Amino acid sequence: MNYWLLKSLPYLMDKDDGSINRATTASNGKFCSRFTYLNDFIN
């Protein structure tokens, strides 16, 4: 099985230690707070 899948699947399923949240760039069509600087490049 794929190494990335083995390491990240548990965090996607139930026990996120913050890694998934920190890696999320957009939600509901808007950049998450850590990535709002990217708006300057697309507007």
BALUMLO-173366 format. One record per residue: x, y, z of N, C-alpha, C, CB in turn; residue in three letters. Coordinates in steps of 0.05 Angstrom, whole numbers, padded with zeros to 5 digits. Glycine has a CB too. Layout:
residues N
+--------+--------+--------+--------+--------+--------+--------+--------+--------+--------+--------+--------+-----+
|    nc1 |    nc2 |    nc3 |   cac1 |   cac2 |   cac3 |    cc1 |    cc2 |    cc3 |   cbc1 |   cbc2 |   cbc3 | res |
+--------+--------+--------+--------+--------+--------+--------+--------+--------+--------+--------+--------+-----+
|      X |      Y |      Z |      X |      Y |      Z |      X |      Y |      Z |      X |      Y |      Z | ALA |
...
+--------+--------+--------+--------+--------+--------+--------+--------+--------+--------+--------+--------+-----+
END
This chain:
residues 43
+--------+--------+--------+--------+--------+--------+--------+--------+--------+--------+--------+--------+-----+
|    nc1 |    nc2 |    nc3 |   cac1 |   cac2 |   cac3 |    cc1 |    cc2 |    cc3 |   cbc1 |   cbc2 |   cbc3 | res |
+--------+--------+--------+--------+--------+--------+--------+--------+--------+--------+--------+--------+-----+
|  00017 | -00024 |  00000 |  00000 |  00000 |  00000 |  00018 |  00025 |  00000 | -00019 |  00000 |  00025 | MET |
|  00008 |  00046 | -00010 |  00022 |  00071 | -00013 |  00030 |  00083 |  00015 |  00006 |  00092 | -00028 | ASN |
|  00055 |  00091 |  00018 |  00065 |  00101 |  00043 |  00049 |  00126 |  00053 |  00094 |  00109 |  00041 | TYR |
|  00044 |  00145 |  00034 |  00029 |  00169 |  00041 |  00001 |  00161 |  00052 |  00026 |  00187 |  00017 | TRP |
| -00012 |  00143 |  00039 | -00039 |  00134 |  00047 | -00038 |  00122 |  00074 | -00050 |  00115 |  00026 | LEU |
| -00019 |  00105 |  00079 | -00016 |  00092 |  00106 | -00012 |  00112 |  00128 |  00007 |  00071 |  00105 | LEU |
|  00004 |  00132 |  00123 |  00010 |  00152 |  00143 | -00012 |  00173 |  00148 |  00036 |  00166 |  00136 | LYS |
| -00027 |  00180 |  00127 | -00047 |  00201 |  00129 | -00075 |  00191 |  00134 | -00046 |  00218 |  00105 | SER |
| -00081 |  00167 |  00126 | -00108 |  00157 |  00129 | -00119 |  00158 |  00157 | -00110 |  00128 |  00118 | LEU |
| -00104 |  00150 |  00177 | -00115 |  00151 |  00205 | -00122 |  00180 |  00213 | -00094 |  00141 |  00224 | PRO |
| -00107 |  00200 |  00203 | -00114 |  00228 |  00210 | -00139 |  00237 |  00195 | -00090 |  00246 |  00203 | TYR |
| -00143 |  00227 |  00171 | -00167 |  00234 |  00156 | -00192 |  00221 |  00168 | -00164 |  00226 |  00127 | LEU |
| -00188 |  00197 |  00179 | -00211 |  00182 |  00189 | -00220 |  00192 |  00217 | -00204 |  00153 |  00191 | MET |
| -00202 |  00196 |  00236 | -00212 |  00203 |  00262 | -00193 |  00218 |  00281 | -00220 |  00179 |  00276 | ASP |
| -00167 |  00216 |  00278 | -00150 |  00228 |  00298 | -00131 |  00249 |  00287 | -00134 |  00207 |  00312 | LYS |
| -00142 |  00270 |  00276 | -00126 |  00292 |  00264 | -00110 |  00306 |  00286 | -00143 |  00312 |  00248 | ASP |
| -00084 |  00307 |  00283 | -00067 |  00321 |  00302 | -00062 |  00349 |  00294 | -00040 |  00306 |  00305 | ASP |
| -00077 |  00359 |  00274 | -00074 |  00386 |  00264 | -00060 |  00386 |  00237 | -00058 |  00403 |  00283 | GLY |
| -00048 |  00364 |  00229 | -00034 |  00363 |  00203 | -00053 |  00368 |  00180 | -00020 |  00336 |  00200 | SER |
| -00076 |  00355 |  00180 | -00095 |  00358 |  00158 | -00105 |  00387 |  00157 | -00118 |  00338 |  00161 | ILE |
| -00112 |  00398 |  00180 | -00122 |  00425 |  00181 | -00101 |  00445 |  00171 | -00130 |  00432 |  00210 | ASN |
| -00076 |  00442 |  00179 | -00055 |  00460 |  00170 | -00049 |  00457 |  00140 | -00029 |  00454 |  00185 | ARG |
| -00054 |  00434 |  00129 | -00049 |  00429 |  00100 | -00073 |  00437 |  00082 | -00043 |  00400 |  00096 | ALA |
| -00096 |  00444 |  00094 | -00119 |  00451 |  00079 | -00116 |  00480 |  00069 | -00145 |  00449 |  00096 | THR |
| -00116 |  00483 |  00042 | -00111 |  00510 |  00031 | -00137 |  00525 |  00026 | -00097 |  00507 |  00005 | THR |
| -00159 |  00511 |  00021 | -00184 |  00524 |  00016 | -00208 |  00508 |  00027 | -00188 |  00529 | -00014 | ALA |
| -00229 |  00523 |  00034 | -00253 |  00510 |  00044 | -00277 |  00528 |  00036 | -00252 |  00506 |  00075 | SER |
| -00298 |  00516 |  00026 | -00321 |  00530 |  00017 | -00315 |  00553 | -00003 | -00336 |  00542 |  00041 | ASN |
| -00296 |  00548 | -00020 | -00290 |  00567 | -00041 | -00272 |  00590 | -00033 | -00314 |  00578 | -00052 | GLY |
| -00262 |  00590 | -00008 | -00245 |  00612 |  00001 | -00220 |  00600 |  00013 | -00260 |  00629 |  00022 | LYS |
| -00198 |  00616 |  00011 | -00173 |  00607 |  00023 | -00175 |  00607 |  00053 | -00149 |  00625 |  00013 | PHE |
| -00163 |  00588 |  00066 | -00162 |  00587 |  00095 | -00143 |  00609 |  00104 | -00152 |  00559 |  00105 | CYS |
| -00144 |  00617 |  00129 | -00129 |  00640 |  00139 | -00099 |  00639 |  00133 | -00133 |  00643 |  00169 | SER |
| -00088 |  00616 |  00134 | -00059 |  00613 |  00129 | -00051 |  00619 |  00100 | -00049 |  00586 |  00137 | ARG |
| -00071 |  00618 |  00082 | -00065 |  00621 |  00053 | -00079 |  00645 |  00040 | -00074 |  00595 |  00039 | PHE |
| -00089 |  00664 |  00056 | -00103 |  00686 |  00044 | -00085 |  00704 |  00026 | -00116 |  00703 |  00066 | THR |
| -00059 |  00703 |  00031 | -00040 |  00718 |  00015 | -00042 |  00710 | -00014 | -00011 |  00715 |  00025 | TYR |
| -00052 |  00686 | -00020 | -00054 |  00677 | -00048 | -00075 |  00692 | -00063 | -00059 |  00647 | -00048 | LEU |
| -00094 |  00705 | -00050 | -00114 |  00721 | -00063 | -00101 |  00742 | -00081 | -00132 |  00734 | -00043 | ASN |
| -00079 |  00753 | -00073 | -00065 |  00773 | -00089 | -00056 |  00763 | -00116 | -00041 |  00784 | -00074 | ASP |
| -00052 |  00737 | -00118 | -00042 |  00725 | -00143 | -00065 |  00717 | -00162 | -00025 |  00701 | -00137 | PHE |
| -00089 |  00714 | -00152 | -00111 |  00705 | -00169 | -00131 |  00727 | -00174 | -00125 |  00682 | -00157 | ILE |
| -00130 |  00749 | -00160 | -00149 |  00771 | -00165 | -00137 |  00792 | -00182 | -00158 |  00784 | -00138 | ASN |
+--------+--------+--------+--------+--------+--------+--------+--------+--------+--------+--------+--------+-----+
END
